[in-house]
Amino acid sequence: SQQGEEDPQALSIQEGENATMNCSYKTSINNLQWYRQNSGRGLVHLILIRSNEREKHSGRLRVTLDTSKKSSSLLITASRAADTASYFCATVGSSNTGKLIFGQGTTLQVKP
Amino acid sequence: EPEVTQTPSHQVTQMGQEVILRCVPISNHLYFYWYRQILGQKVEFLVSFYNNEISEKSEIFDDQFSVERPDGSNFTLKIRSTKLEDSAMYFCASRRTSGGAYNEQFFGPGTRLTVL
């Protein structure tokens, strides 16, 4: 079964710096999505990139996808203290139900 | 902005008891999901539901689990006889469909289930 693995597991940066998180997966995908989870809260969708796309932007977020390496990265530019959260990649595969397979997540701390 | 809601936010139960977790998905969405997250672990898919039936379930979703959409708005997850290892955060999610392309899921805030 496909599985997202993310690195680093934890990342601590200063406000204003950029944060990069990586995700790898094992099987073919329809799309890959990134979600954010604030401590003890629900998951918030950030961005979706389809398997035929290589890069996507949304505000301060930039996502890349390399299907040959089965990997994706999420870049958050000019980070803010409010970006402190856990970030998960999730893949949607060939199943027609659209189920998400999540990675372990990266915990990001942005220090003011 | 429409959102997915879940009740209760926290449920404490004794091992062996039945629990029902409730969700109200976004009204024009057609796919519904349950996921769980054991403390400190990743989010795991449990079940997907479409057109009033289960469309896919994981190995976790054994005979102790069931889902129902009783009235066209609520979507429930029932655990018949809870075990200690069922303690987790349970998330409901919903998704609209558009042209056959998969799109993002909208998650509820979760129900924290504690089995004693």
Interface residues (C-beta under 8 A of the other chain):
Chain A: N30 N31 Q33 Y35 G40 R41 G42 L43 V44 H45 L48 R50 F88 A90 V92 S95 N96 T97 G98 K99 L100 I101 F102 G103 Q104 G105
Chain B: Y31 Y33 Y35 Q41 K42 V43 E44 F45 S48 Y50 S55 E56 M89 F91 A93 R95 A101 Y102 N103 E104 Q105 F106 F107 G108 P109 G110
